[in-house]
Amino acid sequence: MKKASFGDLFCETNKCSPDEFCEKVFWFCLYPQALLLARLIWRLNRAYFRPDVEFIEQVRNLTSSNAVREELNRFRYYHRATGFFRGYLKVRISGKQVLNLADGLFSKAG
């Protein structure tokens, strides 16, 4: 039997279509204090969030929390949170939120 992926588990739990996966995970894993500013940036310049959305796409088909953690470590290495918006204001996804989400989904799946 094929092991369920992060994307499959998320969509099943949150009752969303695979097409909605990236955007739903993005908003779920965003730093809460950055929500208002992120909505404005999302409307004006979605390209700002390209690294975050690409990361979410990369973890979609992973089948364990450890695999998500490894991908997150690679992401953090290549996409450092620098600058005023990403670093200080944290207008980006939270790696801890991604890991908590993955841990919760994979532990429920058994």
N, C-alpha and C positions, 0 to 999 in steps of 0.2 A: 504494500500500500504506500502511495506517495505521501510524504510528509507535507503538511500544510505550510504555506509560505506566510511571511509577515503580511503581505498584501491580502492574501486570502482570509487570514484570521481577522485582520482589521475590518475588512469589508463585511464579513459575516457578523462580527460583533456590533458594528456601527450601522448595519443595514444600509450600506451604500454600494453603488456600482463600482466596478474597477476603474471606470473613467473618472470618478470622483475621488479616488484614493489619494492622489498626490496633494490636492488642495486641502482635503480634510485633515490629513496628517500634518500638513504645513501649519494650519491654523491651530490644531491641537497642541503642537509642540513649540509654538512660538512663546517667547518669554512674555508673561502676562503684562508686565509694565510697558511693553513695547507695542501692545495691540493697536492703540489708536494711531500711532505714527506709522505702523506697518500697513494699516488699511489705506492711509493716504499714499504711501509709497507704492503699494500694490496697484492702486488706480492710476498713478502717474508714470511709474517706471517699474514694471514687473521684472525687467532684466536685472534689477538690483538683487532679487532673490534667486537668480538662476543657480548659484552654487547650492543653495538649500534645496531647491526643487530637484536638481540633478541627484543630490545625495539621497533624497527620498525615493527617487526612481531606482537608484542602485540597491537599496535595501528591500525593495518590494518583493523580490523573489527569494530572499534568504530564508532559511528554514530553522534557524536557532538564534537565541540571544547572543551567543558567543560570536557568531558570524556578523551580527549587527554591530556588536562592540568592536570587532576588528575593522569593519568598514568605517565606523565612526572615528576610530583612531587615525585611519588614513585620511579621512576628510579633515580632521582637525590639523593634521600635519600640513596638508596642502592648502587649506583655506583658514588661515589664522584669523582670529577675531580682532582685527586691528581697525584703527580709525575711530572717529567720533561716533558714528551710527552703530557699526557692528561691535565695536569694543566697549565704549563707554555707555551708550544707551541700550545696547544689546538688542538691536533690531535685527533679529535672526532667530533661527530655531535653536532650541536648547537641546544639547546632546544628552543631558540627564533625562529630559522629558522623553526623548526618543528611546533611551535605554529602559526607562520605567515602563513605557508603553510596550516595548518588545518583551520585556520580562513578564509583564502581566498577561499578554496574549499567549505567549508560549507556555507559561505555567498553567493557564486554564486549559490549554489544548492537551496538556499532559505529555 
